[in-house]
Amino acid sequence: MARIEFDTLTPQMFYILLVLDRPRHGYDIMNEISKVTGDNIRVGAGTLYTLLSRFQSDGFIELVDEVDRKKIYVITNKGKNKLRKETEKLQMMVMHYEGVYGNENEI
């Protein structure tokens, strides 16, 4: 069965939407993701700009300004809903994990 685009977000997709809680340009997005995740998640420029274009086409983000050739984006309500649903899915997965493994610290 083919995967539906944006049905499940990759970590990079999740964090791009997460940090667009306020208007940001590409370099700012990459830096904020590194900051929020303690450098555990990094998004390269090629991946970032490909995803920004796809997110914009699908209405998850919108271009709000362009300053000195820097495009500035922000999340839309559709994007916030997707982010919320993805978070709920992740919380459900953690709940299932805890149901199987309890409070074990190691697998």
N, C-alpha and C positions, 0 to 999 in steps of 0.2 A: 504494500500500500504506500503510495507516495505521501511524503510529508507536506502538509499544508504550510505555506510560508507564514511565518510569525505565529504558528500554532503554539510552539514552544520556543521561548527565547533562549539563545545562548547566553552565557555569562556576560559577554561583551555587549550584546543587545540590551540585556537587562540594565547594565550599568550606564549605558548611553542614555537610555530613557530616564533612569534615576537621577542623573546629575543635571538633566535639563529642566529641573524644577524652577530654574531662572534662566534668562537668556544667556547663551554662551556661544562662542565661536569654537572652531575645531581644536585648536591648540589648548584652549581653556578646558574643553571637554576631556581631552586626554589627561591633562594634569589633575583635574578634579577626580577622575576615576582612580588614578594612581593614589591620590591622597585619601579618598574614601576607603579604598581597599588595602591600604598600607602596602602598596606596590604588589599586591597579590594578583591583581588583574591589570593587564596593560592592553591598550588598543592601539595598534599601529595606524598610521595615517591612511594607508590604502583601505584597510578594513573600515575605519571610521567614516571616510567620505563615501564609500559604497553604501554603508548602512544608513547614513544620513539621507542620501538620495532616495533609498528605498523606503525609509520611514516617512519622509516627506511625501512621496508619491502615494503612500497608503494612508496618509492623514494622521499618523501618530505624532508628528512634530510639524511645526511650521516655521518658515523663514520670517523673522520679524524685523530684520534690519541688515544692512550691509555697510560696514565702515572700513575704509581703507582696504577694499577688496576682501574683507573678512565677513563671511556670511554668519549671521547670528540666528540661532534657532532656540525654540522653546517647545516644551511638550504641550500637546493639545489634550482636551478632555478624553478623546478616543485613546490617546497614548496613556493617560493616567489610568483609564479603565483597564487597559491591557496590562499595565504594570501591577495594578491591584490584583487582577486575576492570576497573574503569574506568581505573585507573592503568596496568594492563597493556596495555589498548587504546591509551592515549595513547603509551606507550613504543613500541608496535608502529608507530604512525603516524610517530613521530620516526625510527624505524629505516627505514621506507619512504622518508621524505623524504631522509634521508642517502644512501640507496641511489640515489636519482635525482639529487640535487644535490650529493652529496659534502659537502665541508667549505666550500662557498660561503657567504659571509656575507650575500650579497644574492641575491634571486630575480630 
